[in-house]
Amino acid sequence: MSLFKKPPLVSSSRVADDVYKALLEKAAELLPCGCTVVLTADRGWADTPLMAHRTRWGGPWRMRINGSFWVYRPGKRRCKVNRVPVAVGKALFWHHVYLTKQWYGPVHLALGRPQESQEYWFVVSDEPTEAKTFEEYGLRFDIEENFLDDKSNGFQLESSLIRSVNALERLCGVLALTTLYLVAQGTEVVAHGKRRWVDAHWFRGQSYLKIGWSWVQLALSRGYELITRLHVSAEADPEPAMASKLQPQNRSPLFFALEYQDAVA
């Protein structure tokens, strides 16, 4: 009989608007001056208060919305975005539309259904939409590796069950420093052509953090060298991680036949 009980399941919940607004404002203070930041948000975060807050802040944003959002076009009947007929491999771009029953807007909407995918893409932007809009929103998938490293593939952060704000803040500080070191170590391993010593995939299947983690374990057991100075290149990743060869095809929203429809009456 196990002496430990599994923690009760906790249903997913949204973060209060005031909480994430304060977080965004704090993050803005830490960003370098003069750089353009495009905020991307998935369907769990997309709502009109966040859109309005980001617009007041003065920076561009791209947010994916649920199909249940109402869209209003001048001179047209209202409809839910998931009722708009979009064929496989097609994309529509609607400009100057309004969302929800509160008529939030005007905003710009990109609707697409990528080839080789059953998934629809509904992306709202504060700037006129085009094919590049999907590409800009798609950049948010890069953060998924980090979520995996923080959770089941790495630090098991959710298993800490910490409820103290101060204790959790200190823990996240330690994990941030650890992440920086392991990512720097992982990129160094890849740069020196030693990735397959710790990652057996023909293509890179692990995050840089996980590669660095595995290298530290290998180095401690075999006496290999570890980095003593931190360096993370600002250049584009020469070998993005892939869980499988099909993953880039499934993620890519760029295979569209384009159709622009300006919704101004």
Solvent accessible surface area in square Angstrom, and as a share of the most:
residue,aa,sasa,rsa
1,M,237,1.06
2,S,80,0.52
3,L,165,0.82
4,F,175,0.73
5,K,193,0.82
6,K,188,0.80
7,P,76,0.48
8,P,115,0.72
9,L,182,0.90
10,V,122,0.70
11,S,95,0.61
12,S,117,0.76
13,S,99,0.64
14,R,133,0.48
15,V,61,0.35
16,A,62,0.48
17,D,48,0.25
18,D,114,0.59
19,V,89,0.51
20,Y,9,0.03
21,K,43,0.18
22,A,59,0.46
23,L,119,0.59
24,L,32,0.16
25,E,86,0.38
26,K,115,0.49
27,A,44,0.34
28,A,27,0.21
29,E,126,0.57
30,L,139,0.69
31,L,70,0.35
32,P,95,0.60
33,C,137,0.82
34,G,86,0.83
35,C,64,0.38
36,T,112,0.65
37,V,51,0.30
38,V,56,0.32
39,L,33,0.16
40,T,38,0.22
41,A,9,0.07
42,D,42,0.22
43,R,99,0.36
44,G,46,0.44
45,W,101,0.35
46,A,7,0.06
47,D,26,0.13
48,T,29,0.17
49,P,53,0.33
50,L,6,0.03
51,M,0,0.00
52,A,24,0.19
53,H,16,0.07
54,R,5,0.02
55,T,74,0.43
56,R,169,0.62
57,W,90,0.32
58,G,66,0.63
59,G,13,0.12
60,P,21,0.13
61,W,1,0.00
62,R,12,0.05
63,M,0,0.00
64,R,10,0.04
65,I,2,0.01
66,N,65,0.33
67,G,15,0.15
68,S,64,0.41
69,F,30,0.12
70,W,61,0.21
71,V,1,0.01
72,Y,20,0.08
73,R,46,0.17
74,P,43,0.27
75,G,81,0.78
76,K,125,0.53
77,R,220,0.80
78,R,112,0.41
79,C,31,0.19
80,K,67,0.28
81,V,0,0.00
82,N,83,0.42
83,R,186,0.68
84,V,13,0.08
85,P,120,0.75
86,V,10,0.06
87,A,58,0.45
88,V,75,0.43
89,G,3,0.03
90,K,93,0.39
91,A,0,0.00
92,L,17,0.08
93,F,0,0.00
94,W,7,0.02
95,H,25,0.11
96,H,72,0.32
97,V,0,0.00
98,Y,56,0.21
99,L,0,0.00
100,T,28,0.17
101,K,130,0.55
102,Q,148,0.66
103,W,125,0.44
104,Y,49,0.18
105,G,31,0.30
106,P,79,0.50
107,V,4,0.02
108,H,14,0.06
109,L,0,0.00
110,A,0,0.00
111,L,0,0.00
112,G,0,0.00
113,R,47,0.17
114,P,1,0.01
115,Q,88,0.39
116,E,128,0.57
117,S,17,0.11
118,Q,143,0.64
119,E,75,0.33
120,Y,81,0.31
121,W,6,0.02
122,F,14,0.06
123,V,0,0.00
124,V,0,0.00
125,S,1,0.00
126,D,46,0.24
127,E,73,0.33
128,P,86,0.54
129,T,2,0.01
130,E,81,0.36
131,A,34,0.26
132,K,113,0.48
133,T,5,0.03
134,F,0,0.00
135,E,86,0.39
136,E,34,0.15
137,Y,1,0.00
138,G,16,0.16
139,L,114,0.57
140,R,34,0.12
141,F,38,0.16
142,D,100,0.52
143,I,75,0.38
144,E,61,0.28
145,E,62,0.28
146,N,51,0.26
147,F,95,0.39
148,L,93,0.46
149,D,5,0.03
150,D,34,0.18
151,K,99,0.42
152,S,71,0.46
153,N,50,0.26
154,G,10,0.10
155,F,39,0.16
156,Q,82,0.36
157,L,46,0.23
158,E,87,0.39
159,S,70,0.45
160,S,47,0.30
161,L,94,0.47
162,I,54,0.28
163,R,184,0.67
164,S,59,0.38
165,V,120,0.69
166,N,95,0.48
167,A,30,0.23
168,L,67,0.33
169,E,119,0.53
170,R,157,0.57
171,L,50,0.25
172,C,57,0.34
173,G,36,0.34
174,V,89,0.51
175,L,26,0.13
176,A,62,0.48
177,L,129,0.64
178,T,47,0.27
179,T,29,0.17
180,L,81,0.40
181,Y,66,0.25
182,L,14,0.07
183,V,36,0.21
184,A,2,0.01
185,Q,5,0.02
186,G,0,0.00
187,T,34,0.20
188,E,67,0.30
189,V,5,0.03
190,V,27,0.16
191,A,84,0.65
192,H,115,0.51
193,G,66,0.64
194,K,71,0.30
195,R,21,0.08
196,R,114,0.42
197,W,134,0.47
198,V,27,0.16
199,D,1,0.01
200,A,82,0.64
201,H,82,0.37
202,W,205,0.72
203,F,43,0.18
204,R,3,0.01
205,G,24,0.23
206,Q,46,0.21
207,S,11,0.07
208,Y,33,0.13
209,L,4,0.02
210,K,49,0.21
211,I,0,0.00
212,G,0,0.00
213,W,70,0.24
214,S,25,0.16
215,W,12,0.04
216,V,29,0.17
217,Q,108,0.48
218,L,31,0.16
219,A,4,0.03
220,L,135,0.67
221,S,88,0.57
222,R,163,0.59
223,G,68,0.65
224,Y,76,0.29
225,E,154,0.69
226,L,60,0.30
227,I,29,0.15
228,T,134,0.78
229,R,208,0.76
230,L,89,0.44
231,H,132,0.59
232,V,72,0.41
233,S,61,0.39
234,A,111,0.86
235,E,144,0.65
236,A,93,0.72
237,D,59,0.30
238,P,121,0.76
239,E,50,0.22
240,P,82,0.52
241,A,20,0.16
242,M,45,0.20
243,A,80,0.62
244,S,48,0.31
245,K,146,0.62
246,L,111,0.55
247,Q,39,0.17
248,P,58,0.37
249,Q,84,0.37
250,N,87,0.44
251,R,80,0.29
252,S,22,0.14
253,P,8,0.05
254,L,86,0.43
255,F,111,0.46
256,F,27,0.11
257,A,48,0.37
258,L,86,0.43
259,E,81,0.36
260,Y,117,0.45
261,Q,60,0.27
262,D,89,0.46
263,A,11,0.09
264,V,90,0.52
265,A,105,0.81
